[in-house]
Amino acid sequence: MSDLLTVKDLRVSFRLPEGVIEAVKGVSFSVAPGASVALVGESGSGKSVISQAIMGLLPKAGVIDSGEILFRDPETGQTVDIAALHRDSAHMRSIRGGRISVIFPEPSTSLSALHTIGDQISEALRLHRSVGNAEALELTRDILHLAGFADARRALKTYPFELSGGLRQRAMIAMALVCHPALLIADEPTTALDVTIQAQILKQIRDLQQELKMALLLITHDLGVVANMAEEVVVVYHGELMEAGTLDHIFRQPSHPYLQALLKAVPRFGMRPDERLVPIREIRPNTDNLHTPKHPLPATADLDKPILIVRNIRKQFRIRSASAGSASNILAVDNVSFDIKRGECLGLVGESGCGKTTLSKILMRALDPDEGSVSFYDGHRDMDLASLKGQDLLDFRQRMQFVFQDPFSSLNPRMTILDIITEPLVIHGIGTHQERQSLARELMELVGLDVRYLQRYPHSFSGGQRQRIGIARALALSPDLIICDEPVSALDVSVQAQILNLLKDLQAQLGLTYLFVSHNLAVVDYIADRIAVMCRGQLVEIAPKAQLFSRPLHPYTQTLLSAVPDPNPDHLLDFERLMLDRASCPEDWPMPFTHHPDAPASLIEFEKGHFVRVVAGTRPEELVA
Amino acid sequence: MMLRYVFRRVLMMIPTLIVISVLVFTIIQLPPGDYLTTMVNELQAQGENVNQERVAYLREQYGLDRSGVEQYFHWVWGMLHGDMGHSFEHDKPVNEVVGDRMYLTMLVAFVTTLFVYVMSFPIGVYSAVRQYSIGDFTLSFIGFIGLATPNFLLALVLMYMAKAYFGTDIGGLMDAQYIDQPWTTDKVMSVLAHLWVPVLVIGTSGTAGMIRRLRANLLDELHKQYVVTAKAKGLGPIKVLVKYPLRMALNPFIADIGNLLPEMISGAVIVSVVLGLETTGPMLLKALQSQDMYLAGSFLMFISLLTVFGTLISDLALAVLDPRIRLDGGRNR
């Protein structure tokens, strides 16, 4: 037996006050030395519990009922059964952190804010190797450098909160690798990061894996990441092993129905325009009982006129720093202009901090812009958002609604679903009590939820169900335009497909217009008609999606497109190119995309409907070369 | 960076103290009349003759005939020079009236704070780490009793028990023969022998509250991701606990210094009366009753000063302990 790690018929259960929950029900797999194995599953599949069992880090209530976790240390050649070791025994502790290390998903919470990076990393070293303080710091500096810190010496003395999310995750990687473990468990290492950062971190893990000759157990729900990182794949569902095999086998000849379904549920690039995702549990919106629209368009309405016209929006935030005693300005939205046509879905794409949420808040008039105007056309007249007051503003609120990112915090846990869905109606004084109740029932059917759930509270619903409740609430006032701010980013793939299909169907059946904000290009590709790309507060490119994907012009759009891991082994990330590009930084954009205060840039039309931000005076022909 | 923070923090105390002094002065001036009218009324009620000329003389002497603003500045000016004003009731400068009592009060407050910390820290940590164990339940139960019992009641119970079972009087801060005597070794020993009763009585509820807070904070921290990270490095359970969550849970512990100090002093007034302590508490009560404005004002000012300094100390200690406050203070807020 030469495998590094062999998990045999592992069963883990949680002894909770409500009863015993079996989280892992007889899973077996093995990891060869130096191999990359991906453990794939949705939330609740037990994949994290398996990793906790391997690390001996199960919560108090978790118990390994039966099975073996055999770890064969390549340095000594001895085999230990981790499942039989006591969690806090000296032997287990020498393996944990020394021979098997782990990277956690959330870099912002997995490092202590009170200790420097250097202290936290060298601690592992001093624990497992007999090294002095100076030597430990020296080795820590080396590993930080390997993990991609430009100034590793300075990084030793920084605190985690002084670093960006990407750098924190690099520090976490350095901490896991400082003792040169034989096995690295990466538990959703990039889920909390932006796509371009994700690609960089994935490359870092791959490079270090080769350099240090260790095995990788990658735990993820993202099939795109799997396709790019793993050689072998193990699929788990509800604590049971569904299918295991090589990467090619899993992606090309999936035999288990769950795996087949999962692969069909993930949005990919290059889907046919009429191709539909197949969620594991499909819901069909039921519009049979739906009321007629409350805001019928007048016969005189100009249907070709954009429903929303945004011009030269600017928003600046002041950030005060008490320690430095000065204030600095952050330009969150910088001179952004675009139109949304009636009945279309405009996708707004960008990384965290690019200003897309600020922009959507301005469109809702939750924030006032410093400059610029937003104009809404309701079929009768143009409404200038900035000047709306009193009853006009209240009327406008009915025409534009919002679907929030986090379905857990956007529903009041102390209100029943009925109260939540009818609250907009109460605020706007629409209908009698009976009418509101019947409308709430219609809305529940519309989003595919049982009307009997109306008396329940949000905690009894899953993430996907909650998001459907959020959609029902947004639909209560029959708005024309709905802003969806990352509505599926907190959901599992299969549920994500369900919500995306629901949004698509609702758009078709109710004639809605969407502004769909997301960081996930594949999702936007699936749902949107046109896509706008934002970077550092600027709109850099806007085009119909086919053109944007076939002919991205702006360097930032190109980087963004090339950084998305596609769940397709034939179409892997080009890691080498990624590292050279620093396209998220406007200062590094080449001519004619240069960003400089002296050379004002603006959007020019490259081909019909395809705009790109370049320095004023650039001719479209110059861009092709 | 740190120096700047300290400087800013100390600078912020000045306006705070000014506002407090105005408030204190306004409050002690609020009741209608002044010390002299109260005195005159009392004398007349006893049927005695009041020499109006003498009253007018005294009124001028004490500056009571001047406007409130003038009196305020006079009072503040005096305080800045260490002159706390004149106590009408005792007809002595406030400094002399207060005398030893101030030191005794500070002693009681200091020892009580120490007692609270020393007692609550290990118990709080134990309760959190062994959550829902028999030890946790027992200690929590005792803690709740401590929280729910009024201090003065505890004082009465203790005094009764001492008298009934041991036949000793535990009231006061020292044996009667040492009161108003110069300090000697015997007097110090006598104070120390009496000290434990007020410390126990005043400190119990503080200890109980602190245990609850520390336990809750530590429980919050224990399940955070960074604790798992520390365990994943292979650290032993005790080292993990001490280095990471405990350090994080210390913040509220330290932040409480500012609240504890004045609580010990003002909260102990009734206890001091019950136990007959020679601290400032009973004197403050009396001064407020008889509108002895300078004496009362000085006490209130002293308590406020303690609060302000307590918060200063805890803020500085927090800055030393927590880099987020030191380096990030005020940003993103």
Interface residues (C-beta under 8 A of the other chain):
Chain A: M55 L57 D88 R93 S94 I95 R96 G97 G98 S101 V102 F104 E106 T109 S110 L111 S112 A113 L114 H115 T116 E123 A124 L127 H128 Y159 F161 E162 M172 M175 I319 R320 S321 A322 S323 G325
Chain B: M1 R4 Y5 R8 K224 Q225 Y226 V228 T229 A230 K231 A232 K233 G234 L235 G236 P237 K243 Y244 R247 M248 L321 D322 P323 R324 R326 L327 D328 G329 G330 R331 N332
